[in-house]
Amino acid sequence: MHKSISVLRSRRFEGAADALVVAAAVGRQRCPGSATFVFLDDDRRLLDLLVVADGGDQLAHVLDMASELQDDEVESLFVITDRTGEVPADRPDDELVWLELVDLAADRGMTLLDWFVVWDMNAFSVAEFAPRPAQW
């Protein structure tokens, strides 16, 4: 097991501030276009982490496929997309995609807690600006 994952396994993700630790790590990796899915159990402890190199523009498709591969123990997740080098980092349809992802996750028996967009060393929560807020 990779050391950074084993350290996170003991950590409980109680809110956006906790998830930003992972978002910062994703930002440091500088993998533009990637999507990182962080799957949590009922105590919001890390069960699995999936990084899809070109998944940032296909979130619904990747979430659908990834949810089929996950254990029944998965209760919730959050997503991080890397838009380093993209201007602007926020997109007009992000809030609509957020709503679609929330519904898709719920259909799969999971709660989508949040979606963070990172670029360079900056981050924001898409849910913060959406009609349906983050579900922490």
VOTOR-137317 format. One record per atom (N, C-alpha, C): chain; x, y negated, z negated; residue in one letter; atom name. Coordinates in steps of 0.2 Angstrom, whole numbers, plus 5000, padded with zeros to 4 digits. Each point is the difference from the previous one (the first is absolute). Example, Ala and Ser with C-alpha at 12.3 -4.5 7.8 and 13.67 -1.06 7.14 Angstrom:
 kette    x    y    z rest atom
     A 5066 5028 4961    a    N
     A 4996 4994 5000    a   CA
     A 5004 4994 5000    a    C
     A 4998 4995 5004    s    N
     A 5004 4994 4999    s   CA
     A 4996 4995 4997    s    C
REM end
This chain:
 kette    x    y    z rest atom
     A 5004 5006 5000    m    N
     A 4996 4994 5000    m   CA
     A 5004 4994 5000    m    C
     A 4999 4995 5004    h    N
     A 5003 4994 5000    h   CA
     A 5000 4996 4994    h    C
     A 5005 4997 4997    k    N
     A 5000 4997 4994    k   CA
     A 4995 4994 4999    k    C
     A 5000 4996 5005    s    N
     A 4995 4994 4999    s   CA
     A 4993 5003 5000    s    C
     A 4998 5005 5003    i    N
     A 4993 5003 4999    i   CA
     A 4999 5003 4993    i    C
     A 5005 5003 4997    s    N
     A 5000 5003 4994    s   CA
     A 4999 4995 4995    s    C
     A 5003 4994 5000    v    N
     A 4999 4995 4996    v   CA
     A 4993 4997 5000    v    C
     A 4998 4999 5006    l    N
     A 4993 4998 5001    l   CA
     A 4995 5005 4997    l    C
     A 5001 5006 5000    r    N
     A 4995 5005 4998    r   CA
     A 4998 4999 4993    r    C
     A 5004 4997 4996    s    N
     A 4998 4999 4993    s   CA
     A 4997 4993 4999    s    C
     A 5000 4996 5005    r    N
     A 4997 4993 4999    r   CA
     A 4993 5000 5002    r    C
     A 4996 4997 4996    r    N
     A 4993 4999 5001    r   CA
     A 4999 4993 5003    r    C
     A 4996 5000 5006    f    N
     A 4999 4994 5004    f   CA
     A 4993 4997 4997    f    C
     A 5001 4995 4996    e    N
     A 4994 4998 4997    e   CA
     A 4997 4994 5004    e    C
     A 5004 4997 5004    g    N
     A 4997 4994 5003    g   CA
     A 5005 4998 5006    g    C
     A 4998 4995 5003    a    N
     A 5004 4997 5006    a   CA
     A 5007 4999 4998    a    C
     A 5002 4997 4994    a    N
     A 5006 4999 4998    a   CA
     A 5005 5006 5000    a    C
     A 4997 5006 4998    d    N
     A 5004 5006 5000    d   CA
     A 5001 5002 5007    d    C
     A 4995 4999 5005    a    N
     A 5001 5003 5007    a   CA
     A 5005 4995 5003    a    C
     A 5001 4994 4998    l    N
     A 5004 4996 5004    l   CA
     A 5008 5002 4999    l    C
     A 5001 5004 4995    v    N
     A 5007 5003 4999    v   CA
     A 5001 5005 5007    v    C
     A 4995 5003 5002    v    N
     A 5001 5005 5006    v   CA
     A 5000 4995 5006    v    C
     A 4996 4995 5000    a    N
     A 5000 4996 5006    a   CA
     A 5007 4996 5001    a    C
     A 5003 4998 4994    a    N
     A 5006 4997 5001    a   CA
     A 5005 5005 5002    a    C
     A 5000 5007 4998    a    N
     A 5004 5005 5003    a   CA
     A 4999 5001 5008    a    C
     A 4994 5000 5002    v    N
     A 4998 5000 5007    v   CA
     A 5003 4994 5004    v    C
     A 5000 4994 4997    g    N
     A 5002 4994 5003    g   CA
     A 5008 5001 5001    g    C
     A 5003 5003 4995    r    N
     A 5008 5000 5000    r   CA
     A 5002 5005 5006    r    C
     A 4995 5005 5001    q    N
     A 5002 5005 5005    q   CA
     A 5000 4997 5007    q    C
     A 4996 4995 5001    r    N
     A 5000 4996 5007    r   CA
     A 4998 5005 5005    r    C
     A 4994 5003 5000    c    N
     A 4998 5005 5005    c   CA
     A 4994 4997 5004    c    C
     A 5001 4994 5004    p    N
     A 4994 4997 5003    p   CA
     A 4995 5005 5003    p    C
     A 4994 4999 4999    g    N
     A 4995 5004 5003    g   CA
     A 4998 5006 4996    g    C
     A 5003 5002 4995    s    N
     A 4999 5005 4996    s   CA
     A 4994 4999 4995    s    C
     A 4997 5006 4998    a    N
     A 4995 5000 4995    a   CA
     A 5002 5005 4995    a    C
     A 4999 4998 4993    t    N
     A 5002 5004 4995    t   CA
     A 4993 5001 4996    t    C
     A 4999 5007 4999    f    N
     A 4994 5002 4996    f   CA
     A 5002 5003 4993    f    C
     A 4998 4997 4995    v    N
     A 5002 5002 4993    v   CA
     A 4993 5003 4997    v    C
     A 5001 5007 4999    f    N
     A 4994 5004 4998    f   CA
     A 5001 5001 4992    f    C
     A 4994 4999 4997    l    N
     A 5001 5000 4992    l   CA
     A 4994 5005 4998    l    C
     A 5002 5003 4994    d    N
     A 4995 5004 4997    d   CA
     A 4995 4996 4995    d    C
     A 4996 5004 4996    d    N
     A 4995 4997 4996    d   CA
     A 5003 4995 4995    d    C
     A 5006 5001 4998    d    N
     A 5003 4996 4995    d   CA
     A 5004 4994 5004    d    C
     A 5000 5000 5006    r    N
     A 5003 4995 5005    r   CA
     A 5008 5001 4999    r    C
     A 5002 5006 5000    r    N
     A 5007 5002 5000    r   CA
     A 5001 5003 5008    r    C
     A 5006 4999 5002    l    N
     A 5002 5002 5007    l   CA
     A 4999 5007 5001    l    C
     A 4997 5002 5005    l    N
     A 4999 5007 5002    l   CA
     A 5004 5001 5007    l    C
     A 5000 4995 5004    d    N
     A 5003 5000 5007    d   CA
     A 5001 4994 5003    d    C
     A 5005 4999 5004    l    N
     A 5002 4994 5003    l   CA
     A 5001 5002 5008    l    C
     A 4997 4997 5004    l    N
     A 5000 5001 5007    l   CA
     A 5002 4994 5004    l    C
     A 5006 5000 5004    v    N
     A 5002 4994 5004    v   CA
     A 4999 5002 5007    v    C
     A 4996 4996 5004    v    N
     A 4999 5002 5007    v   CA
     A 5003 4994 5004    v    C
     A 5006 5002 5004    a    N
     A 5004 4995 5003    a   CA
     A 4996 4995 5004    a    C
     A 4995 5002 5004    d    N
     A 4996 4995 5004    d   CA
     A 4993 5000 4998    d    C
     A 4999 5001 4994    g    N
     A 4993 5001 4998    g   CA
     A 4996 4993 4998    g    C
     A 5004 4995 5000    g    N
     A 4997 4993 4998    g   CA
     A 4994 4998 5004    g    C
     A 5000 5002 5007    d    N
     A 4995 4997 5004    d   CA
     A 4994 5006 5001    d    C
     A 5001 5005 4996    q    N
     A 4995 5006 5001    q   CA
     A 4998 5002 4993    q    C
     A 4999 4996 4996    l    N
     A 4998 5002 4993    l   CA
     A 4995 5004 4999    l    C
     A 4994 4999 5003    a    N
     A 4994 5005 4999    a   CA
     A 5002 5007 5002    a    C
     A 5003 5000 5006    h    N
     A 5002 5007 5003    h   CA
     A 5005 5003 4995    h    C
     A 5005 4997 4998    v    N
     A 5005 5003 4996    v   CA
     A 4997 5002 4993    v    C
     A 4995 4996 4997    l    N
     A 4997 5001 4994    l   CA
     A 4996 5006 5000    l    C
     A 4996 5001 5006    d    N
     A 4996 5005 5001    d   CA
     A 5004 5007 5000    d    C
     A 5005 5000 5004    m    N
     A 5004 5006 5001    m   CA
     A 5004 5001 4993    m    C
     A 5002 4995 4997    a    N
     A 5004 5001 4993    a   CA
     A 4995 5003 4995    a    C
     A 4994 4998 5000    s    N
     A 4996 5002 4995    s   CA
     A 4998 5007 5000    s    C
     A 5000 5003 5006    e    N
     A 4999 5007 5001    e   CA
     A 5006 5004 4998    e    C
     A 5006 4997 4999    l    N
     A 5006 5004 4998    l   CA
     A 5001 5000 4992    l    C
     A 4996 4996 4997    q    N
     A 5001 4998 4993    q   CA
     A 4996 5005 4995    q    C
     A 5003 5001 4994    d    N
     A 4997 5005 4995    d   CA
     A 4993 4997 4998    d    C
     A 4996 5004 4997    d    N
     A 4994 4998 4997    d   CA
     A 5001 4995 4994    d    C
     A 5007 5000 4997    e    N
     A 5001 4996 4995    e   CA
     A 5001 4993 5001    e    C
     A 5000 4998 5007    v    N
     A 5001 4993 5002    v   CA
     A 4993 4997 4998    v    C
     A 5000 4994 4996    e    N
     A 4994 4997 4998    e   CA
     A 5000 4993 5004    e    C
     A 5006 4997 5000    s    N
     A 5001 4993 5003    s   CA
     A 5006 4999 5004    s    C
     A 5001 4995 5003    l    N
     A 5006 4998 5004    l   CA
     A 5000 4993 5001    l    C
     A 5006 4997 5002    f    N
     A 5001 4994 5003    f   CA
     A 5005 5000 5006    f    C
     A 4999 4995 5004    v    N
     A 5004 5000 5006    v   CA
     A 5004 4994 5001    v    C
     A 5006 5001 5003    i    N
     A 5005 4994 5001    i   CA
     A 5002 5001 5007    i    C
     A 4999 4994 5004    t    N
     A 5002 5000 5007    t   CA
     A 5006 4995 5000    t    C
     A 5005 5001 5004    d    N
     A 5005 4996 5001    d   CA
     A 5000 4996 5007    d    C
     A 4999 4993 4999    r    N
     A 4999 4996 5006    r   CA
     A 5006 4995 5001    r    C
     A 5006 5003 4998    t    N
     A 5006 4996 5000    t   CA
     A 5001 4998 5008    t    C
     A 5001 4993 5001    g    N
     A 5002 4998 5007    g   CA
     A 4993 4998 5003    g    C
     A 4994 5001 4998    e    N
     A 4994 4998 5003    e   CA
     A 4998 4994 4998    e    C
     A 4998 4995 5004    v    N
     A 4997 4994 4998    v   CA
     A 4993 4999 5004    v    C
     A 4995 4998 4996    p    N
     A 5000 5000 4992    p   CA
     A 5000 5007 4998    p    C
     A 5001 5001 4993    a    N
     A 5000 5007 4997    a   CA
     A 4993 5002 4999    a    C
     A 4995 4995 4999    d    N
     A 4993 5002 4999    d   CA
     A 4997 5000 5007    d    C
     A 4995 5004 5001    r    N
     A 4996 5000 5006    r   CA
     A 4993 4999 4999    r    C
     A 4996 4997 5004    p    N
     A 4993 4998 5000    p   CA
     A 4996 5006 4998    p    C
     A 5001 5006 5002    d    N
     A 4996 5005 4999    d   CA
     A 5002 5005 4994    d    C
     A 5005 4998 4996    d    N
     A 5002 5004 4994    d   CA
     A 4994 5001 4995    d    C
     A 4996 4995 4999    e    N
     A 4995 5001 4995    e   CA
     A 4995 5005 5002    e    C
     A 4999 5000 5007    l    N
     A 4995 5005 5002    l   CA
     A 5003 5007 5000    l    C
     A 5007 5001 5002    v    N
     A 5003 5006 4999    v   CA
     A 5000 5003 4993    v    C
     A 5001 4995 4995    w    N
     A 5000 5002 4993    w   CA
     A 4993 5003 4998    w    C
     A 4995 4997 5003    l    N
     A 4993 5003 4998    l   CA
     A 4999 5007 5003    l    C
     A 5003 5000 5006    e    N
     A 4999 5007 5004    e   CA
     A 5004 5005 4996    e    C
     A 5006 4998 4997    l    N
     A 5005 5005 4996    l   CA
     A 4996 5002 4994    l    C
     A 4997 4995 4996    v    N
     A 4997 5001 4994    v   CA
     A 4995 5005 5001    v    C
     A 4996 5000 5005    d    N
     A 4994 5004 5002    d   CA
     A 5003 5007 5002    d    C
     A 5005 5000 5004    l    N
     A 5003 5007 5002    l   CA
     A 5003 5003 4994    l    C
     A 5003 4997 4996    a    N
     A 5003 5003 4994    a   CA
     A 4994 5003 4995    a    C
     A 4995 4996 4999    a    N
     A 4995 5002 4996    a   CA
     A 4996 5007 5003    a    C
     A 5000 5000 5007    d    N
     A 4997 5006 5003    d   CA
     A 5004 5006 4999    d    C
     A 5007 4999 4999    r    N
     A 5004 5005 4999    r   CA
     A 5001 5002 4992    r    C
     A 4996 4996 4996    g    N
     A 5000 5002 4993    g   CA
     A 5006 4996 4996    g    C
     A 5003 4995 5003    m    N
     A 5005 4996 4997    m   CA
     A 4998 4992 4999    m    C
     A 5003 4997 4996    t    N
     A 4999 4993 4999    t   CA
     A 5006 4996 5003    t    C
     A 4999 4996 5005    l    N
     A 5006 4996 5002    l   CA
     A 5000 4994 4996    l    C
     A 5006 5000 4996    l    N
     A 5001 4994 4995    l   CA
     A 5002 4994 5003    l    C
     A 5004 5000 5005    d    N
     A 5003 4993 5003    d   CA
     A 5003 5002 5006    d    C
     A 5002 4994 5004    w    N
     A 5004 5001 5006    w   CA
     A 5004 4994 5000    w    C
     A 5007 5001 5000    f    N
     A 5005 4995 5000    f   CA
     A 5003 4999 5006    f    C
     A 5001 4994 5002    v    N
     A 5004 4999 5006    v   CA
     A 5007 4997 4998    v    C
     A 5005 5003 5002    v    N
     A 5007 4997 4999    v   CA
     A 5003 4997 5006    v    C
     A 5004 4995 4999    w    N
     A 5004 4998 5006    w   CA
     A 5006 4996 4997    w    C
     A 5006 5002 5002    d    N
     A 5006 4998 4997    d   CA
     A 5000 5002 4992    d    C
     A 5000 4995 4996    m    N
     A 4999 5001 4993    m   CA
     A 4994 4997 4997    m    C
     A 4995 4999 5004    n    N
     A 4994 4997 4998    n   CA
     A 4994 5006 5000    n    C
     A 4995 4999 4997    a    N
     A 4994 5005 5000    a   CA
     A 4994 4996 4998    a    C
     A 4994 5003 5003    f    N
     A 4994 4997 4998    f   CA
     A 4995 5006 5000    f    C
     A 4994 5000 4996    s    N
     A 4995 5005 5000    s   CA
     A 4995 4998 5005    s    C
     A 4998 5004 5005    v    N
     A 4995 4999 5005    v   CA
     A 4993 4999 4996    v    C
     A 4999 5004 4995    a    N
     A 4994 5001 4996    a   CA
     A 4999 4993 4997    a    C
     A 5005 4996 4998    e    N
     A 4999 4994 4996    e   CA
     A 4996 4995 5004    e    C
     A 5000 5001 5007    f    N
     A 4996 4995 5004    f   CA
     A 4994 5003 5004    f    C
     A 4999 5006 4998    a    N
     A 4994 5004 5003    a   CA
     A 4994 4999 4996    a    C
     A 4994 5002 5003    p    N
     A 4994 4999 4997    p   CA
     A 4999 5005 4994    p    C
     A 5004 5006 5001    r    N
     A 5000 5005 4995    r   CA
     A 5007 5000 4997    r    C
     A 5000 4998 4993    p    N
     A 5007 5000 4997    p   CA
     A 5004 5006 4999    p    C
     A 5006 5000 4998    a    N
     A 5004 5006 4998    a   CA
     A 4996 5003 4994    a    C
     A 5001 5007 5000    q    N
     A 4996 5004 4995    q   CA
     A 5004 5003 4995    q    C
     A 5005 4995 4997    w    N
     A 5004 5003 4994    w   CA
     A 4995 5000 4994    w    C
REM end
